[in-house]
Amino acid sequence: MPPGYECPCCILAAGGGTRLSQQRHIVARTPETLTLVNPRFWPNNPGSLIVVPVEHHENLYVLPSERWR
């Protein structure tokens, strides 16, 4: 993670927002995940949903497999 980097998913999970993703984009939440409408920086995927963990993980390859089955 570069110095000064702020994870946009962690910001959303904490109740905040960024210039591209806001709380209004969240359509579902569980204790482990957020589901949000695709933000505008992915214009070729209109209507898509993204499911992300609430807990920060640097990338897909470090997700704990026992938790996400």
C-alpha positions, 0 to 999 in steps of 0.5 A: 500500500503506498504512503498516504493511500486511503482504501475507498472500500474501508472509507465506505465501510466506516460510513464515509464516502469518496468523490466516486463512491458514496453511502447511497451506492450501498444496496446491502450490508452484512457484518462481513460484506458491503454490496454497492452499485458500480461507481461511475469510474466503471462506465462500461459496466452499468448496473453492476454490483460489487461485493467487498469485505468490510474488513480491509484486505490488500487484494483478492489473494490475501482473503482468508479462504475459511471465511469466504466459502 
